[in-house]
Amino acid sequence: MKKVSEILAIHFKKWGINHIFGIPGKPVTPLILDLNNIGIEFALSKHESGAGFEAAGYALMNNKLAVAIGTSGPGGTNLLTAAGQAKASHLPVLFITGHPSIKDSGKALGQDSTMFGTDLVKMFEPVTKFSARVERAETFKAYFQHAIEKAYSGVKGPVHLSIAADVLAERIAEFEMDLPEVIHPVAPNLDQCLDLINRPGKKVIFVGKGVHSSRAYLEVKMLAEIFGIPVMTTPGGKGAFESNHRLSLGAYGLGGTEEASAYVECGLDLMIVLGTKLSDMSLAGLNASNYPKNVIQFDYDQTFIGKSIEVETLSIVGDIKTNLNALFDRLHSKEAIKMPFNIDDYKMTEPFEEGNSKGSTSPMTAVEAVKVMNTALDEDTILFGDDGSHTFYAIKYFDVKMPGTFYFDDVFGTMGHAIGYSIGAQLANPHAKVVCLTGDGCTFMHGTEISTAVNYGANVIFVVFNNGKIDMVDTGMSLHLGKAVGTVYNTMLDAQKFAESMGALAFKCYNARELQDSIEKAKLANTTVVIEVMLDPFEIPPTTKRG
């Protein structure tokens, strides 16, 4: 017989989880102690949402389950945003929250997490795939098994268990459980898909972040090369296809390239959509006049297929990697018809209005800063882009040399989440070269997690673009409403001093040479580094296509 908390710790250790993120509180202390006893490091985050982001980055890098822990009441509600972000990123994160005592439910309790107080189970339901309260120790095994199976079934995602302190301390018969082995079915209509791809006409492959989830990088490249079809990415699909490939059009939508826009505007017979919901950010600049005649949409989730671009759509439901490989198997009996393509036909002169300042020559522009990063960072550097105009500059101007080295969320879009993602990823793989591109607004929100990086040896390089405002919103309000309100910080962040106060090595850069030198020093430093980049506040970001 073992305590429920011990059984959890034993399973996490067996599954290769070496770090668990959270903030302690009385209801969850039995579990935290047992994690420590078994040799799992409990990483003390600075805010529960930061803990959830760190767990998500850990899951992304390891491609398996990660865990975040919060106490009852506000500890749990603080995890909700991170759960929503993990769901948008399709990451299997187990969120565990506590409760003072199940036997005392119905009495007045501090930080009550049941229906009598803050009902965390109900709150987590919309942002997870499974949310349940374990009220008796004898039901723990079934709930735990259900949660892990849900996290891995279909589209992966987060799950939540609320377990009270008295239940964690109860003893039950020990059991062993393995992580689920996922078997993906093959879509039944791949012959029809192949016939449609082989029709003559102008085509494009539109890649979303579902390709990251499926790890289908090689398959996307094969699809493009076999049929000679150019590739463009959504903002969230950036990093799934190398930028210098002869078939790369770069990104489309917000932060999109002129090549991608010109190619689409000339008309399309077929768009092959891989792993994207086709959100407003992905389709910014696309209107009914340049819709493709046909769409093939590969996705694990049927929900949004055929709803964003209302044309004849063939849905290929299931895992992208599995279905593309099954499609290639069918080529033994059918010839692939290759489409001629020359990217030079669609290259255009860079417009002045986008990515250039309004008459200001100092400090440097974000375009300059991204281009410095492009040359200074090694090709195997893994870049996490935070939500804001800073990453849209990178979506447009940063070159991806290796697939799977650039991550950005264009759906849920939590400001500051990339700070935690990068820390979790670095702790999951200490040998990886991890960089977080974030902004001053994101750093104001979740920058204290830099302290977590310092405390646990996560040697991330944080590049903070600082222009004294919430840039993307400021530009959007000014452009579409004629006036921006509540978007400029009266007192600017001093990211260098902020970082130094938390023990990080920090630099402040005003020009391209200083940024280049700082990156080179950061690459050699065996510590957490923050590089603050002072930017022209009047530069127009590449986000103006969105209405």
C-alpha positions in Angstrom: 0.0 0.0 0.0 1.2 3.5 -0.9 0.0 7.0 -0.5 -1.7 8.5 -3.6 1.0 11.2 -3.7 3.7 8.5 -3.7 2.0 6.7 -6.6 1.9 9.9 -8.6 5.6 10.6 -8.0 6.6 7.0 -8.9 4.7 7.3 -12.2 6.2 10.6 -13.1 9.7 9.3 -12.4 9.0 6.2 -14.4 7.8 8.3 -17.4 11.1 10.3 -17.4 9.7 13.5 -15.9 12.7 15.1 -14.1 11.2 18.6 -13.5 7.7 19.6 -12.3 6.7 23.2 -12.1 4.5 25.0 -9.7 4.1 27.0 -6.5 3.5 25.1 -3.2 0.5 25.5 -0.9 -0.7 23.4 2.1 -3.1 21.1 0.1 -0.4 20.0 -2.4 2.6 19.8 0.0 2.3 15.9 0.4 2.9 15.5 -3.3 5.7 18.0 -3.5 7.5 16.2 -0.7 7.2 12.8 -2.4 8.4 14.3 -5.7 11.5 15.5 -3.8 12.0 12.1 -2.1 12.0 10.3 -5.4 14.5 12.7 -7.1 12.2 14.8 -9.2 13.1 18.5 -9.0 10.2 20.8 -8.1 10.9 24.0 -9.9 9.5 26.9 -7.9 8.0 29.3 -10.4 7.1 32.9 -9.7 3.4 32.7 -10.7 1.3 29.6 -11.4 0.6 30.7 -15.0 4.4 30.8 -15.5 4.6 27.2 -14.1 2.0 26.1 -16.6 3.9 27.7 -19.5 7.1 26.1 -18.3 5.4 22.7 -18.2 4.1 23.2 -21.7 7.6 24.0 -23.0 8.9 20.9 -21.2 6.2 18.8 -22.9 6.9 20.4 -26.3 10.6 19.7 -26.1 10.3 16.1 -24.7 7.2 15.3 -26.9 5.6 13.7 -23.9 3.7 14.4 -20.7 4.6 17.3 -18.4 3.2 18.4 -15.0 2.3 21.7 -13.3 1.0 22.0 -9.7 -0.9 24.7 -8.0 -2.7 24.9 -4.7 -6.4 25.3 -4.2 -8.4 28.5 -5.0 -6.3 31.2 -6.6 -3.4 28.8 -7.2 -5.8 26.9 -9.5 -7.3 29.9 -11.2 -3.9 31.3 -11.9 -3.2 28.1 -13.9 -6.2 28.5 -16.1 -4.5 30.7 -18.7 -1.6 28.3 -19.0 -4.1 25.5 -19.5 -5.8 27.5 -22.3 -2.4 28.1 -23.9 -1.4 24.4 -23.7 -4.7 23.4 -25.3 -4.0 25.8 -28.2 -0.5 24.4 -28.5 -1.8 20.7 -28.4 0.5 19.8 -25.5 -0.1 17.0 -23.0 0.2 18.8 -19.6 -1.3 17.4 -16.4 -2.5 20.2 -14.2 -2.8 19.2 -10.6 -4.6 21.4 -8.1 -5.4 20.9 -4.4 -8.2 21.3 -2.0 -8.0 21.8 1.8 -10.0 18.7 2.7 -12.7 16.6 1.0 -14.1 15.4 4.4 -14.7 19.1 5.3 -16.5 20.0 2.0 -19.6 22.1 2.7 -18.0 23.9 5.6 -16.5 27.3 5.3 -12.9 26.7 4.0 -10.2 29.1 2.9 -9.4 28.7 -0.8 -12.2 26.2 -1.3 -12.0 24.6 -4.7 -15.4 22.8 -4.7 -18.9 24.0 -5.7 -19.1 25.8 -2.3 -16.2 28.1 -3.3 -14.2 28.3 -6.4 -15.2 25.3 -8.5 -11.9 24.6 -10.2 -13.2 21.4 -12.0 -15.8 23.5 -13.8 -13.4 26.3 -14.5 -10.9 24.0 -16.1 -13.4 22.2 -18.3 -13.3 24.7 -21.3 -9.5 24.9 -21.3 -8.7 21.2 -20.9 -9.7 17.9 -22.5 -10.6 16.4 -19.1 -11.2 17.9 -15.7 -12.2 16.0 -12.6 -12.1 16.0 -8.8 -10.8 13.0 -7.0 -12.9 12.8 -3.9 -12.1 9.2 -2.7 -8.7 7.5 -2.8 -10.2 4.3 -4.2 -11.3 6.2 -7.4 -7.9 7.7 -8.0 -6.6 5.0 -10.3 -9.6 5.3 -12.7 -9.5 9.1 -12.8 -5.7 9.2 -13.3 -5.9 6.7 -16.1 -8.8 8.6 -17.8 -6.8 11.9 -17.6 -3.6 10.5 -19.1 -5.5 8.7 -21.9 -7.4 11.9 -22.7 -4.2 13.9 -22.8 -2.8 11.5 -25.5 -6.0 10.6 -27.5 -6.7 12.4 -30.8 -5.4 15.9 -30.7 -3.1 16.0 -27.6 -3.9 18.5 -24.9 -3.9 19.4 -21.2 -5.9 17.7 -18.5 -6.8 18.6 -14.9 -7.2 16.7 -11.7 -8.2 18.4 -8.4 -6.9 16.2 -5.5 -7.4 17.2 -1.9 -4.7 16.9 0.7 -6.5 14.2 2.6 -6.9 12.1 -0.5 -3.2 12.6 -1.5 -2.3 11.2 1.9 -4.5 8.1 1.8 -3.0 4.7 1.1 -4.2 2.5 -1.7 -2.9 -0.7 -3.5 0.1 0.2 -5.6 -0.4 -0.1 -9.4 1.7 0.6 -12.6 0.5 2.4 -15.7 2.3 3.2 -18.9 1.9 6.2 -21.1 -0.5 5.4 -23.9 0.8 4.2 -27.2 -0.9 6.3 -29.8 -1.9 4.5 -33.1 -3.2 6.9 -35.8 -5.8 5.6 -38.3 -5.4 6.4 -42.0 -8.0 8.6 -43.7 -10.2 6.7 -46.1 -10.2 9.2 -48.9 -6.5 9.6 -49.8 -7.0 8.3 -53.4 -9.5 11.2 -54.0 -6.9 13.5 -52.4 -4.2 12.3 -54.7 -6.4 12.7 -57.8 -7.1 16.3 -56.8 -3.5 17.1 -56.2 -2.6 15.7 -59.6 -5.1 17.9 -61.5 -3.4 20.6 -63.6 -3.5 24.1 -62.1 -1.8 26.5 -59.8 -1.4 25.1 -56.2 0.1 26.0 -52.8 0.8 24.1 -49.6 -0.3 26.2 -46.6 1.4 24.9 -43.4 0.2 25.5 -39.8 1.4 24.6 -36.4 -0.3 21.2 -36.6 2.8 20.2 -38.6 4.8 20.9 -35.4 2.5 18.8 -33.4 2.8 15.9 -35.8 6.5 16.4 -36.3 5.7 16.0 -40.1 8.6 18.2 -41.3 10.1 15.6 -43.7 6.7 14.7 -45.0 5.8 18.3 -45.8 9.1 18.7 -47.7 8.5 15.5 -49.6 5.0 16.6 -50.6 6.3 19.9 -51.9 9.2 18.4 -53.8 7.4 15.4 -55.3 4.7 17.6 -56.8 6.7 20.8 -57.2 4.2 22.8 -55.1 5.4 26.0 -53.2 5.0 26.2 -49.5 3.8 29.1 -47.3 3.2 29.0 -43.6 0.7 30.5 -41.2 2.3 32.6 -38.4 2.0 29.6 -36.1 3.4 27.3 -38.8 6.6 29.3 -39.1 9.5 26.9 -38.5 7.9 23.9 -40.1 9.6 24.5 -43.4 13.1 26.0 -44.0 13.1 29.5 -45.4 15.9 29.0 -48.0 14.2 26.1 -49.8 13.6 26.8 -53.5 9.8 26.2 -52.9 9.5 28.4 -49.9 7.2 31.5 -50.2 7.7 32.4 -46.5 4.8 33.3 -44.3 1.3 34.4 -45.2 -1.2 36.4 -43.2 0.1 38.6 -40.4 3.9 39.0 -40.8 3.6 37.5 -44.3 6.0 38.1 -47.2 5.4 39.9 -50.4 6.2 36.7 -52.3 3.4 34.8 -50.6 0.9 37.6 -51.1 1.8 38.0 -54.8 1.5 34.3 -55.4 -1.9 34.1 -53.8 -3.3 37.2 -55.4 -2.5 35.8 -58.9 -5.2 33.1 -58.2 -5.1 29.5 -57.0 -6.7 26.4 -58.3 -5.9 24.4 -55.1 -4.7 25.1 -51.6 -3.5 22.1 -49.6 -3.9 23.1 -45.9 -1.9 21.2 -43.4 -2.7 21.5 -39.7 -4.2 25.0 -39.3 -7.7 26.2 -38.3 -7.2 29.1 -40.8 -7.7 31.8 -38.2 -8.0 35.5 -39.0 -4.3 36.0 -38.4 -3.5 33.2 -40.9 -5.9 34.6 -43.5 -5.2 38.3 -43.1 -5.0 39.7 -46.6 -7.1 36.9 -48.2 -10.6 37.8 -49.5 -13.3 36.2 -51.5 -11.8 37.5 -54.8 -8.7 35.4 -54.4 -10.0 32.3 -52.7 -8.7 29.1 -54.2 -11.1 27.1 -56.3 -10.6 24.0 -54.1 -9.1 23.2 -50.7 -7.7 20.0 -49.3 -7.6 20.4 -45.5 -5.5 18.0 -43.4 -6.4 18.2 -39.7 -6.9 16.0 -36.7 -10.0 18.0 -35.7 -13.0 18.3 -38.0 -14.3 21.3 -36.2 -12.9 24.1 -38.4 -12.5 22.3 -41.7 -14.2 24.1 -44.5 -15.5 26.9 -42.4 -12.9 29.7 -42.9 -12.6 29.5 -46.7 -16.0 28.6 -48.0 -15.1 26.7 -51.2 -15.3 23.1 -52.1 -13.2 21.4 -49.4 -11.9 17.8 -49.1 -11.3 17.0 -45.5 -8.5 14.6 -44.6 -9.0 13.9 -40.9 -6.3 12.4 -38.7 -2.6 12.7 -38.0 -0.7 14.7 -40.7 2.4 12.6 -40.7 0.5 9.3 -40.9 -1.8 10.4 -43.7 1.0 12.0 -45.8 3.0 8.8 -45.6 0.0 6.8 -46.6 -0.5 9.2 -49.5 3.1 8.6 -50.6 2.5 4.9 -50.5 -0.2 5.3 -53.2 2.3 6.9 -55.5 3.6 3.5 -56.4 0.5 3.0 -58.6 -0.1 6.6 -59.6 2.3 9.0 -61.2 3.0 12.4 -59.5 2.4 15.3 -61.8 4.9 18.1 -61.0 4.0 21.7 -61.2 6.5 24.2 -62.6 7.4 27.0 -60.2 10.0 29.8 -60.0 9.9 32.0 -56.9 11.7 34.8 -58.8 8.4 35.4 -60.7 6.8 36.6 -57.4 9.6 38.6 -55.8 8.6 42.2 -55.1 10.3 45.4 -53.9 9.8 45.9 -50.1 7.2 48.5 -49.5 8.4 51.6 -47.5 5.5 51.7 -45.1 6.0 48.3 -43.5 8.9 47.7 -41.3 10.3 51.2 -41.7 10.3 54.1 -39.3 8.5 57.4 -39.8 11.5 59.7 -40.2 13.4 58.4 -37.2 17.0 57.2 -37.6 17.8 56.2 -33.9 17.5 53.9 -32.2 17.6 50.8 -34.4 14.5 49.3 -36.1 13.1 45.9 -35.3 13.8 44.8 -38.8 17.5 45.5 -38.3 17.4 43.7 -35.0 15.8 40.6 -36.5 18.3 40.6 -39.3 21.2 40.7 -36.7 19.6 37.7 -34.9 19.3 35.9 -38.2 23.1 36.1 -38.8 24.3 35.8 -35.2 22.3 32.8 -34.0 23.4 29.3 -34.9 21.2 27.4 -37.4 20.1 24.8 -34.7 19.0 27.5 -32.3 15.4 27.0 -31.1 13.5 30.3 -31.1 10.3 30.8 -29.1 8.4 33.8 -30.2 6.1 35.6 -27.8 2.8 37.2 -28.7 3.3 40.7 -30.0 4.6 42.6 -33.0 8.2 41.6 -32.1 7.5 38.0 -33.3 5.7 39.2 -36.4 8.9 40.9 -37.4 10.6 37.5 -37.0 7.9 35.7 -38.9 8.6 37.9 -41.8 12.3 38.4 -41.6 13.9 35.6 -39.6 15.2 32.7 -41.7 14.4 29.1 -40.4 17.4 27.0 -41.3 16.2 23.8 -39.8 12.5 22.7 -39.4 11.3 22.5 -35.8 13.4 25.4 -34.5 10.8 28.2 -34.4 7.6 28.2 -32.3 4.8 30.7 -32.1 1.1 30.5 -31.2 -1.3 32.4 -33.4 -4.5 31.1 -31.7 -4.7 31.7 -28.0 -1.9 34.2 -27.9 -0.9 34.7 -24.3 1.5 37.6 -23.9 4.5 36.3 -22.0 3.9 32.6 -22.5 7.1 32.1 -24.6 9.2 33.1 -21.6 7.9 30.1 -19.7 7.9 27.8 -22.8 11.6 28.6 -23.4 12.5 27.8 -19.8 10.7 24.5 -19.8 12.2 23.5 -23.1 15.7 24.4 -21.9 15.3 22.3 -18.7 13.9 19.4 -20.8 17.0 19.5 -23.0 19.9 21.3 -21.4 22.1 20.9 -24.4 19.7 22.8 -26.7 20.4 26.4 -27.8 17.2 28.1 -26.7 16.3 31.8 -27.4 13.1 33.6 -26.4 12.1 36.6 -28.5 9.8 38.7 -26.3 8.7 42.3 -25.8 8.5 44.8 -23.0 4.8 44.3 -22.6 5.2 40.5 -22.3 8.1 41.0 -19.9 6.0 43.2 -17.7 3.5 40.4 -17.5 5.6 37.3 -17.0 9.2 38.5 -16.9 9.7 37.3 -13.3 10.0 33.8 -14.7 13.5 34.8 -15.7 14.3 34.3 -12.0 13.1 30.7 -12.4 15.5 30.3 -15.3 18.4 31.6 -13.2 17.5 29.5 -10.2 17.3 26.2 -12.1 20.1 26.7 -14.6 18.0 27.2 -17.7 20.5 29.1 -19.8 18.0 30.7 -22.1 18.9 33.9 -24.1 16.0 36.3 -23.7 15.9 39.0 -26.4 13.5 41.8 -25.2 12.4 44.2 -27.9 11.6 47.5 -26.0 9.7 50.4 -27.6 7.8 51.5 -24.5 4.4 50.3 -25.6 2.1 47.5 -26.5 3.1 47.9 -30.1 0.7 45.7 -32.0 -2.4 47.1 -30.2 -1.1 50.7 -30.5 -0.6 50.3 -34.2 -4.0 48.7 -34.7 -5.9 51.3 -32.7 -4.2 54.1 -34.4 -4.7 52.7 -37.9 -8.3 51.5 -37.6 -9.8 53.8 -34.9 -7.7 57.0 -35.5 -6.4 57.1 -31.9 -4.6 54.7 -29.4 -5.5 54.8 -25.7 -3.9 52.8 -22.9 -1.1 51.4 -25.0 2.0 53.4 -24.0 3.9 52.9 -20.7 4.4 56.2 -18.9 7.5 54.7 -17.3 9.4 52.4 -19.6 10.7 49.0 -18.6 14.4 48.9 -17.9 14.8 45.2 -18.8 18.6 45.3 -18.1 18.2 46.3 -14.5 15.1 44.1 -14.1 17.1 41.1 -15.3 20.1 41.9 -13.2 17.9 42.1 -10.1 17.0 38.5 -10.7 20.6 37.3 -11.2 20.7 37.2 -15.0 23.5 38.5 -17.1 22.1 41.4 -19.0 22.9 43.8 -21.8 21.3 46.9 -23.3 21.7 47.5 -27.0 21.1 50.7 -29.0 22.5 49.6 -32.4 23.1 46.6 -34.5 26.8 46.3 -33.5 25.9 46.2 -29.8 23.3 43.6 -30.5 25.7 41.5 -32.5 28.3 41.7 -29.7 25.8 40.9 -27.0 24.5 37.8 -28.8 28.1 36.5 -29.2 28.8 37.1 -25.5 25.5 35.4 -24.6 26.3 32.3 -26.7 29.5 31.9 -24.7 28.0 32.6 -21.3 27.1 29.6 -19.2 24.1 31.4 -17.6 20.7 33.0 -18.2 21.1 36.1 -20.4 18.8 39.0 -21.1 19.5 41.2 -24.1 17.4 44.4 -24.1 17.0 45.9 -27.6 16.0 49.6 -27.6 13.8 50.1 -30.7 12.3 52.9 -32.7 8.8 53.4 -31.3 7.5 54.8 -34.6 8.3 51.8 -36.7 5.3 50.3 -38.4 5.1 46.5 -37.7 4.0 44.0 -40.3 0.6 43.5 -38.7 -1.5 46.0 -40.5 -3.3 43.5 -42.8 -5.6 42.5 -39.9 -8.9 44.5 -39.7 
